[in-house]
Amino acid sequence: MVQLRALEPEDIDFLYNLENDRTLWEVSETQAPFSRQLLLSYIANAHQDIYQAKQQRFVITYQEKAVGCADLYDYQPKNKRASVAIVVAAPFRQKGIATKALEQLCSYAFTFLDLHQLTAYVHQGNLYSQKLFLRQGFLCTATLKDWCFFDGNFQNVYLYQYFKP
């Protein structure tokens, strides 16, 4: 069973490994490793709600084990929108976990936060995420040319939008 839950102090090892996985840096803004102390501080401050922090991170659990994270960020209450990011640890990919987590995240955003839309920025080479967002009902509405620079090359990013059903 896939569930979303709040960050807990015991998530430190999982979060440390996930945030410092260099294979994910291409699709994130990470450019340097995170220390345990920085991540412990982040977890300690995760009690702030989305209205204060303008972001909210959920841990994705599968069979009660932490396997990924789902984020709402760039929360804009005035415009009733937020951006979405989702990551599942490599051993748990291709099992439908991200699909179920994204369904729950969208439901939370539209029902509890009463958002009008969600957006996702997906790198051109991230075919799994492109398929994930399309399956959920997101529309690819723009191509952001040369949006990200990684490993000596510029890459396009696709903007996906999902409007409240």
C-alpha positions, 0 to 999 in steps of 0.5 A, a space after each residue: 500500500 502506498 501512502 504519503 506522510 510527514 517527514 519524521 526524524 527517523 527519515 534522516 538516513 533515507 533522506 540523506 541517501 536520496 538527496 545525495 544520490 548524484 544520479 538525481 542531480 540532473 533533474 533537481 537543482 542540487 549542485 553539492 552534497 547535503 550534510 546530515 546536520 543540514 537535513 536534520 535541521 530541515 526535518 526539524 523545521 518541516 512542521 511549518 505548514 505550506 502557508 508559512 513555508 510555501 512548500 510541503 514535503 511528503 515521504 512516500 511509503 510502500 508497505 510502511 517503508 520510506 521509498 520516495 518523496 513527493 513535494 509541493 513547492 512554489 505554493 502561491 495561494 493568491 493564484 491557487 497553484 503549486 508545483 509538484 516534484 516526485 522521486 522514488 528510490 531506484 529499487 522501487 521504480 516501475 512498480 506503480 508507486 509514483 502513480 499512486 503517490 501522485 494521485 494522492 498528492 493531486 487529491 490533497 492539493 485540489 481537495 484540502 488546499 483548494 488549488 486550481 492547478 498544479 505544474 511540473 517541470 520535467 527534463 526532456 530526457 526524463 521519459 518516465 516522468 513525462 509518462 507519469 504526468 500524462 497518465 495523471 492528466 497533466 498537459 504538456 503546455 510549453 517547452 522551455 528551451 535550454 532551461 537547465 545546464 548540466 554536465 556541459 550541456 543545455 537541456 530543454 524542460 517541458 512544463 506540464 499543467 494539471 487543472 482541478 477536475 
